[in-house]
């Protein structure tokens, strides 16, 4: 017999079982609060000590600690009010990762957090930490964030907003049964998701390997090779040339007088694309007057992210940030598509990284004098076009396969969220 349902009184929650109720989160927690950045910021980070968690560590499937940050016990003592303990629910409350959520595990004992992560310490007589986690990672959590986040850019959840967020109150025994079922079901789904993600990364690496091989060795099979004199590619085909960047390119500095041109972005993933095609939330200037002109065929480089490969050849006429760099070919030695492939291959990106200057990764910069000092291989124009034709076919095939896998990944993630939603709203009953 179908269970009796009732209107929850909350439009975005909808129907719930008749014996369940709606309360505000503050009715079942001991603490809701976020941390802060220690005085002195990153300069206070230590090589060991107390684990210091930031939003990039918090994922729905658990903590990501491949590159951990620590603070000293003395700094932790100064911030003792924001210590994290086992079974605390951690929720990202700002920025692009807002809503990601996990439970702090017993194996880690203690940690501290910065201001982008909220600690929700549940009253275990009312809520299970596991249930609170499932609530936030379900579509209900996303809806709550959309409705209750605060701030001019609507990208932040305050402690008061979290405390006053409605949540479904379920009897503890039923919470346990729901969480056990979801743990089992989600574990199976997560295993498949992990396999798909691994497969996608392997295909992306294979794609990069094919591009690198083609643009640095050619596609004409075994042939005589020679020492290149190029630091990042030791050997090149014997009939290829090599030139220093300053003989191939020159820096341009044209500026927009009207600000009417298309605004372009420069990414290590997609190269140069119109900003309107990107889903970005970064600040945008009111006027594009004074922005740098980037013409079709120009190289545009995001100076701050060159170490990741944020460079490409533009297929558009537009403008880029004044803090970026633009370059133009001196004598058209390169086919534009061949050059675009070449500029983002891993060995060259590694060289950008090595030659960038700055104290930390977020402050690294590759300036024109460094870029123009690099040596580049130059095949004949005929061979460059052969390479481009070969790569277009191979890269399109691999991109289509990667896209298919990413689509399946998205569909499976949606299914997982819908499954959680069905159980935490009682529309699917644990038997």
Secondary structure, DSSP 4 states (H G I P E B T S, - for coil): -PPPEEE-S-TTT-EEETT-EEEEGGGGEEEEEE--PPTTGGGGEESSSEEEE-GGGEETTEE--TT--EE-HHHHHHTGGGEEETT-EEEE-BSTTTT-EEE--GGG-EEEE-TTEEEEEE-TTT--HHHHHHHHHSHHHHHHHHHH--TTTT-B--HHHHHTSEEEE--HHHHHHHHHHHHHHHHHHHHHHHHHHHHHHHHHHHHHHHHHHHHHH-SS-S--EEE---TT--EEETT-EEEEHHHHEEEE--B-SSS-SEEEEEETTTEEEEGGGS---S---S--TTPEEE-TT-EEE-GGGGGGT-EEE-SS-EEE-TTSEEEEESS--S-HHHHHHHHTSHHHHHHHHHH-B-SSGGG-B--HHHHTTSEEEE--HHHHHHHHHHHHHHHHHHHHHHHHHHHHHHHHHHHHHHHHHHHHTTSS---
